[in-house]
Amino acid sequence: MSTTTTTGAPVNAPWEELVTSALLGTDRRPPPTGSGPADGPAALLDAAALHTVRRRAALLPATGAAVPEAAPPDPRPPLPAAARRRLAQLLADRSAPSGSGRRGTAPDLTELIPQWLASAGARGFRAPADLLPALLDAARARTDLRPHALAFAGPRGLWLATLNPEWKFALRASTNRSRLPSTEDQEAVVRLWEEGLFAERVALLGAVRAQDPAAARALLATTWSTERAEDRLMFLDSLRTGLSSDDETFLEEALSDRSRNVRSTAAELLSALPDSALARRMAARATSCVNPDRTGGEEAIAVEAPHECDAAMQRDGVAPVPPSGRGERSWWLGQLVEATPLTVWRERFGGRAAQKVVALPVADDWGAELHAAWCRAAVRQRDPEWARALLGAPSTPPASGPGTASLAERSKLLAILPTAERADWVAGFIAAHGLSEAFQLLGVCAVPWAEPLGRSVVDALDIARDAGSYPWSFSGVMGLAERCLDPAEADRLEVLTTTPDEPEGASPGAGGYWSEAFRRLVSTLRLRAAMDAELAQAA
Amino acid sequence: MLLSHGGEPSGAADPVARWTVEQVLALAPDDASRKAGSRLGAAGPWSEAGHGGTGTVWGLCKGSGSKPYRTVVDTTGPAYKCSCPSRKFPCKHALGLLLLWASDGSALREGEAPEWAGEWLEGRRRRAAERAAAPAAGEGPAAGLADPEAARRRADRRAERITGGAQELEQRLTDLLRGGLAAADRSGYALWEETAARMVDAQAPGLAGRVRELGAIPASGPGWPVRLLEECALLHLLDSAWLGLDRLPEPLAATVRTRVGLTSPAEGPAVRDRWLVLAQYDTQDGKIVTRRIWLHGEESGRTALLLSFGAAGRSPGQALPVGVTIDAEVTPYAGGGRLRGELGQQFGAPIASASPPPGGTTGDAVTAYGRALLDDPWLDSWPATLRDVIPVPSGDGWQLVGAADGSALPIAPSGLSRPGLWKLVALSGGGPVTVFGECGHRGFDPLAAWCAEASDDSAGATVALV
């Protein structure tokens, strides 16, 4: 660069003066360039240009800020190359704008992300560093992805989340076990318990409880009376894991807690302990209301609902005020039966098994109330025998079933049954009643579906096609089938992808749409098989 | 695809570089085709899909009609052919096929192209070979040089118009400074738009572009008067340089001509090298999309910039996957430090590459920028590779801090607003990485990164940050 300017102005005028002059205008504030007023603006620009280029050419690095702590190492092995490419595609597709209209025959990649993450996590792979931002973004947008996405993202994912406020959720959601002190280190445990953030304390309590339940209770007792009501509720809730009769004393005391929510949670936990004093008290109350009735020819159940909700009942967690639209007495009865150990009823009704007890007629229309309460008790006490009895045979029409017609309650009861039995029951239900009510029940079945269940779903879809309806009436089940059918079924389903002749009275064009839907099902299953194979490769 | 391997052993053991999903998606002309292409990027609708092992890919895609569409892609162009009626380019089938190729190793079989694809590929190959042979035969009176006298007269007329434009611009700048920049805030964008339009009339697109950028400065936040004065001053430097062009040494004169907007063809000598593709990114300027591709020559040590342009609805013609190495000739353009080049003949298919260009310290990077300003004072930035730097949060922004000496460059605002920043941070994990980017007076804009940590799965692989 030349050091003189085209107008011959001096070039070392201070920059601030040039800026002031430029801002106000050279007419008002002639630049300190020494030339005549006519040359003012050009001289100013010359000097400014020289200054600008000189400043840019003379740039030097600054002194760096302190380097933050590096991400903790992640010892898991890296993904195989093919699986890495697949993850990149799944995450890239997620950010594409969602289209509308027909789904066509191509698999919906977004729906496969949770499965991919679960599978990669189960195989213990480490997430590729450069895909962590997309992974965290995906988990931010979809809470259902979070547990698997964060586990897969690992310590580097958490480290990254501390740097970007948009990923704060990851710090909240994660129990962050890596930062917990060893449960052996008594001093560190006590310090974290007294000074830690709430989430850290919950995690700590869980960790200590897993090692030594008594120590966890002792830790909790040290600060119990000074905790806030919401926190007491959360801490109490964490006793749910690994609940045992050793917890009874602590829970009994919590029945006198200042907070109503804490009291009712304590009562709920105690009622799940069949040998607890509370369970015995509730059993005494419930058995005084529900009795064998031998007045008729056959044995039946007579119900005399409680007439009052006294202070002792309230202390044991019975809510005195029913929701609007429900009678007080039936509300109290429901709560008593729900909290009563189910084993009580066998004794009460002549040693009958659960199935026989459930089958007994109930006098005066109390049947629905009583059975619904038993359903809740079976779920709370995780009693498969009672769940089985209350579900009845899958072929029985829901309206005349033993326990409940509610699909939500049925799926809760199903969840207590062993995996294989669950799948068989739902398969039987679908075979008898078709798909229209099966969606919620399918949701509690283990993935991939057991063979009989998968076959009954596919058969039902095939029957629906033959009946001439449109596939989108079954889009929910179809979507579930894409995600849950065993990928090994793909070849067997290939035969369904042909477009059949339109049967008499079928909806116009339905055959083509069904063929498209089945093609998508088959290609999704193939894709899932490919994804599994990619993850199974050696890295 | 050219069959000439220039005497090198053919069929090298290096694997043919496969594109990544991100690279394929970057080819889409718009969001709708990106989405539609993604839907087709799985095995479902495809049959007879295969690849030739040298960057050619083909497949039949089931559409709504009875006959499937025939899709062929030559990734070295890239060039696309599809029997679908779409006007989008590349169409969703080409994108879907490339995605399938990128993400699913088992979906495409390697083999001979079927007849329908082979014809088109063969035709491309033949034409490329003819083009390569053409310059020798075409040295004579080519079409553009038919009448050198007329061409000279046209160039003179254009230079006169630019001179008129430069004089007018000079007048407007001095008027602005006479009245004060404070008034520029009030007069708003329209003043600059109108001036830019006058420069377009004067056939000086380079001046027009700079003028248009001035219009955005008053809204660019605190400190805008200083930035406006700097840019006005550099614009003044450019138009007065044009007006005094005959007194400038030739390399600087060439820079000024390029900056004003007079393009001259790339002039040799061509540099043949193994070029690593460092970065590819698009910027939108009005209806025109400009694509920048950065290359680094393994032997020559040169860094080259390929520019290509696309009108609305079309991707710029050139596309190279980041992280591969191509054996090719690059012919530099005059001016601007001879950074810009034109991609010539390519030899063989791109291969996957692992090692970054040799890098330097933060000090080396700003020094290189400072030196480049000697040749082109209008440069905003200069390419640089930083070795062993750590991204560190600093105030509202980020720095790249040298692991060895603790010296730091701020990350430029353009780099801060990009999602690639987080890729860089994730890749670093608080440890040193090698970063390629553009280093200038606004800071360092990271475009690609390499993690040296051998245990990492991305070890050595180029991670694109744009």
Boltz contact constraints between the chains, C-beta under 6 A:
constraints:
  - contact:
      token1: [A, 6]
      token2: [B, 240]
      max_distance: 6.0
  - contact:
      token1: [A, 19]
      token2: [B, 226]
      max_distance: 6.0
  - contact:
      token1: [A, 19]
      token2: [B, 229]
      max_distance: 6.0
  - contact:
      token1: [A, 22]
      token2: [B, 177]
      max_distance: 6.0
  - contact:
      token1: [A, 22]
      token2: [B, 181]
      max_distance: 6.0
  - contact:
      token1: [A, 22]
      token2: [B, 229]
      max_distance: 6.0
  - contact:
      token1: [A, 23]
      token2: [B, 180]
      max_distance: 6.0
  - contact:
      token1: [A, 23]
      token2: [B, 181]
      max_distance: 6.0
  - contact:
      token1: [A, 23]
      token2: [B, 182]
      max_distance: 6.0
  - contact:
      token1: [A, 23]
      token2: [B, 225]
      max_distance: 6.0
  - contact:
      token1: [A, 24]
      token2: [B, 180]
      max_distance: 6.0
  - contact:
      token1: [A, 25]
      token2: [B, 178]
      max_distance: 6.0
  - contact:
      token1: [A, 25]
      token2: [B, 179]
      max_distance: 6.0
  - contact:
      token1: [A, 25]
      token2: [B, 180]
      max_distance: 6.0
  - contact:
      token1: [A, 26]
      token2: [B, 177]
      max_distance: 6.0
  - contact:
      token1: [A, 26]
      token2: [B, 178]
      max_distance: 6.0
  - contact:
      token1: [A, 27]
      token2: [B, 178]
      max_distance: 6.0
  - contact:
      token1: [A, 41]
      token2: [B, 174]
      max_distance: 6.0
  - contact:
      token1: [A, 41]
      token2: [B, 177]
      max_distance: 6.0
  - contact:
      token1: [A, 41]
      token2: [B, 178]
      max_distance: 6.0
  - contact:
      token1: [A, 42]
      token2: [B, 174]
      max_distance: 6.0
  - contact:
      token1: [A, 44]
      token2: [B, 177]
      max_distance: 6.0
  - contact:
      token1: [A, 45]
      token2: [B, 233]
      max_distance: 6.0
  - contact:
      token1: [A, 45]
      token2: [B, 236]
      max_distance: 6.0
  - contact:
      token1: [A, 48]
      token2: [B, 229]
      max_distance: 6.0
  - contact:
      token1: [A, 48]
      token2: [B, 233]
      max_distance: 6.0
  - contact:
      token1: [A, 49]
      token2: [B, 233]
      max_distance: 6.0
  - contact:
      token1: [A, 49]
      token2: [B, 234]
      max_distance: 6.0
  - contact:
      token1: [A, 49]
      token2: [B, 237]
      max_distance: 6.0
  - contact:
      token1: [A, 52]
      token2: [B, 230]
      max_distance: 6.0
  - contact:
      token1: [A, 52]
      token2: [B, 233]
      max_distance: 6.0
  - contact:
      token1: [A, 53]
      token2: [B, 373]
      max_distance: 6.0
  - contact:
      token1: [A, 53]
      token2: [B, 377]
      max_distance: 6.0
  - contact:
      token1: [A, 56]
      token2: [B, 373]
      max_distance: 6.0
  - contact:
      token1: [A, 56]
      token2: [B, 441]
      max_distance: 6.0
  - contact:
      token1: [A, 57]
      token2: [B, 370]
      max_distance: 6.0
  - contact:
      token1: [A, 57]
      token2: [B, 373]
      max_distance: 6.0
  - contact:
      token1: [A, 59]
      token2: [B, 366]
      max_distance: 6.0
  - contact:
      token1: [A, 61]
      token2: [B, 362]
      max_distance: 6.0
  - contact:
      token1: [A, 61]
      token2: [B, 363]
      max_distance: 6.0
  - contact:
      token1: [A, 61]
      token2: [B, 407]
      max_distance: 6.0
  - contact:
      token1: [A, 61]
      token2: [B, 408]
      max_distance: 6.0
  - contact:
      token1: [A, 61]
      token2: [B, 409]
      max_distance: 6.0
  - contact:
      token1: [A, 62]
      token2: [B, 408]
      max_distance: 6.0
  - contact:
      token1: [A, 64]
      token2: [B, 399]
      max_distance: 6.0
  - contact:
      token1: [A, 64]
      token2: [B, 401]
      max_distance: 6.0
  - contact:
      token1: [A, 64]
      token2: [B, 406]
      max_distance: 6.0
  - contact:
      token1: [A, 64]
      token2: [B, 408]
      max_distance: 6.0
  - contact:
      token1: [A, 65]
      token2: [B, 392]
      max_distance: 6.0
  - contact:
      token1: [A, 65]
      token2: [B, 394]
      max_distance: 6.0
  - contact:
      token1: [A, 65]
      token2: [B, 399]
      max_distance: 6.0
  - contact:
      token1: [A, 67]
      token2: [B, 390]
      max_distance: 6.0
  - contact:
      token1: [A, 67]
      token2: [B, 392]
      max_distance: 6.0
  - contact:
      token1: [A, 67]
      token2: [B, 401]
      max_distance: 6.0
  - contact:
      token1: [A, 68]
      token2: [B, 430]
      max_distance: 6.0
  - contact:
      token1: [A, 70]
      token2: [B, 429]
      max_distance: 6.0
  - contact:
      token1: [A, 70]
      token2: [B, 430]
      max_distance: 6.0
  - contact:
      token1: [A, 70]
      token2: [B, 431]
      max_distance: 6.0
  - contact:
      token1: [A, 71]
      token2: [B, 429]
      max_distance: 6.0
  - contact:
      token1: [A, 71]
      token2: [B, 430]
      max_distance: 6.0
  - contact:
      token1: [A, 78]
      token2: [B, 457]
      max_distance: 6.0
  - contact:
      token1: [A, 82]
      token2: [B, 105]
      max_distance: 6.0
  - contact:
      token1: [A, 85]
      token2: [B, 103]
      max_distance: 6.0
  - contact:
      token1: [A, 86]
      token2: [B, 103]
      max_distance: 6.0
  - contact:
      token1: [A, 88]
      token2: [B, 21]
      max_distance: 6.0
  - contact:
      token1: [A, 89]
      token2: [B, 21]
      max_distance: 6.0
  - contact:
      token1: [A, 89]
      token2: [B, 103]
      max_distance: 6.0
  - contact:
      token1: [A, 92]
      token2: [B, 21]
      max_distance: 6.0
  - contact:
      token1: [A, 92]
      token2: [B, 25]
      max_distance: 6.0
  - contact:
      token1: [A, 93]
      token2: [B, 38]
      max_distance: 6.0
  - contact:
      token1: [A, 96]
      token2: [B, 34]
      max_distance: 6.0
  - contact:
      token1: [A, 96]
      token2: [B, 35]
      max_distance: 6.0
  - contact:
      token1: [A, 96]
      token2: [B, 38]
      max_distance: 6.0
  - contact:
      token1: [A, 97]
      token2: [B, 31]
      max_distance: 6.0
  - contact:
      token1: [A, 97]
      token2: [B, 35]
      max_distance: 6.0
  - contact:
      token1: [A, 99]
      token2: [B, 35]
      max_distance: 6.0
  - contact:
      token1: [A, 105]
      token2: [B, 44]
      max_distance: 6.0
  - contact:
      token1: [A, 105]
      token2: [B, 45]
      max_distance: 6.0
  - contact:
      token1: [A, 106]
      token2: [B, 39]
      max_distance: 6.0
  - contact:
      token1: [A, 106]
      token2: [B, 42]
      max_distance: 6.0
  - contact:
      token1: [A, 106]
      token2: [B, 44]
      max_distance: 6.0
  - contact:
      token1: [A, 107]
      token2: [B, 42]
      max_distance: 6.0
  - contact:
      token1: [A, 128]
      token2: [B, 457]
      max_distance: 6.0
  - contact:
      token1: [A, 129]
      token2: [B, 426]
      max_distance: 6.0
  - contact:
      token1: [A, 129]
      token2: [B, 427]
      max_distance: 6.0
  - contact:
      token1: [A, 130]
      token2: [B, 423]
      max_distance: 6.0
  - contact:
      token1: [A, 130]
      token2: [B, 427]
      max_distance: 6.0
  - contact:
      token1: [A, 130]
      token2: [B, 458]
      max_distance: 6.0
  - contact:
      token1: [A, 130]
      token2: [B, 463]
      max_distance: 6.0
  - contact:
      token1: [A, 132]
      token2: [B, 426]
      max_distance: 6.0
  - contact:
      token1: [A, 133]
      token2: [B, 422]
      max_distance: 6.0
  - contact:
      token1: [A, 133]
      token2: [B, 423]
      max_distance: 6.0
  - contact:
      token1: [A, 133]
      token2: [B, 426]
      max_distance: 6.0
  - contact:
      token1: [A, 156]
      token2: [B, 429]
      max_distance: 6.0
  - contact:
      token1: [A, 160]
      token2: [B, 426]
      max_distance: 6.0
  - contact:
      token1: [A, 523]
      token2: [B, 44]
      max_distance: 6.0
  - contact:
      token1: [A, 527]
      token2: [B, 42]
      max_distance: 6.0
